[in-house]
């Protein structure tokens, strides 16, 4: 079963057949929204809106632990996450779709782990994203940009130009507020996880060009259609069995 985390409306993928909606209670509280379960072709998929269906949960208040726990409870083994980001790398244009391969975490005040004791677990996070899923996604659309470092900030405010200059200096390519601890929790839960990053704007101080709201909305709309196509194709060609190491994340990780 494949899980998809993104904005509301993402489940309106052509070919998606909804079968049921479930609410799940977890030891960490309630997930952002109900899980929308259904299928694309012969594959079972589950959608969750990260910010709730009315987009009322800001990034620093998302219950990441409950969301990932809920997916695992349903039987999901792989998660594709869609994230809007600001472009730091000057090669990026609004509307570009990137599969980052690294994360630098600047979040400050979030539930970072399922293991707050007595079990003590240190997962390997050298490669934060599932290599197998990344390869599959890169086959779906020739225009996807491969690789990049996602800087995760606490928010909800946007960054200063000074912060963006610093992030650029340390190797950041894009900036957003929602990849952590989501990606790390998925690894702790032994799920495969990948991020589809949509460049919606230039990060602070990167350009003097001023984007109009109309342009941003139009860019986002076009990108969403493309993201839906990418997800639909990826679901169909995803191997049934996992060959990657994500499922073994807890092996030799516990003290
Ligand atoms: Zn994997």
Boltz pocket constraint, residues with backbone or C-beta under 6 A from the ligand:
constraints:
  - pocket:
      binder: B
      contacts: [[A, 130], [A, 131], [A, 132], [A, 133], [A, 191], [A, 192], [A, 193], [A, 242], [A, 244], [A, 245], [A, 246], [A, 247]]
      max_distance: 6.0
